[in-house]
Amino acid sequence: MLTSKKLEDIKILQGICEKHDEINLKLNWDMLNSRRDSLDDFFHYHENQLVGFLGLYGFGETYELCGMVHPDFRGKSLFPALFEEAILSLKSRPVQKLLLNSPGTSTSGKALLEKMEAVYDFTEFEMKWKKSQLMTTSSDVQLRTASEKDIGTIIDLDEKCFQVVRSDADSYTRRLLEESGEGNMMIDHRNETVGKIRVERTNGQSFIYGFAILPSYQGRGIGRNALSQVVLKESKYTNDIFLDVAANNSHALKLYESSGFQTFYSQDYYRFPL
């Protein structure tokens, strides 16, 4: 588990880098806040100030990596050193793919990744909800808190909708349920479980993750109804509601746009050869 001091240090460094470079870094704060060990986080301090950080985020046998270095300490090989530590930590794990993340407007970040011989893989849009009228048109769609009996369905949805394969899927999903609690919800349609969605509240904002509907139930308005229910609930807590979507997922993109979400930034992912 990351200490409150380290979490605060990461937040401060993120603010410095984002302001200096005019970018938005994707550090997956929902995962940082629920770390159970220190295997995925790498730090470099100078006189008690965090000046370099790199985080690994595991999604089954796919890992994402995002890092940052204080503007005053760039060109000193800090990022390569942190990256080498991260690669070494992955040697003992089942890893099929490593994706390096760079903000869409960061020309220096993309240049660095290309220099590292990482190959562009895809772009992800970051979207924010613009307050608008939403309606849930059917009572056939219900949301409920996920429990251990849903683990098999959650694994099936991840495999079918996100192509995520986990070597230890049961324990990973059980831990996710424990950490996120009521934020993990299942989507039922006429008493049959057909999807899932997760909401994380942090710093007065709401983030939607892992939204998926079984392919055989897509196109029936179930996803739109479920998303509307979630957004209506979260809008009572905040107007800052966010989600991500792959740029090539036109079906999901249209659903989100029609539900009031607008793209405000993008993240580019590069595949690193293992």
Secondary structure, DSSP 8 states (H G I E B T S, - for coil): ---HHHHHHHHHHHHHHHHHHT------HHHHTT--SSTTEEEEEETTEEEEEEEEEEETTEEEEEEEE-GGGTTSSHHHHHHHHHHHHHTTS--SEEEEEEETT-HHHHHHHHHTT-EEEEEEEEEEE---------TTEEEEE--GGGHHHHHHHHHHHH----TTHHHHHHHHHHHHGGGEEEEEETTEEEEEEEEEEETTEEEEEEEEE-GGGTTSSHHHHHHHHHHHHHTTT-S-EEEEEETT-HHHHHHHHHTTEEEEEEEEEEE---
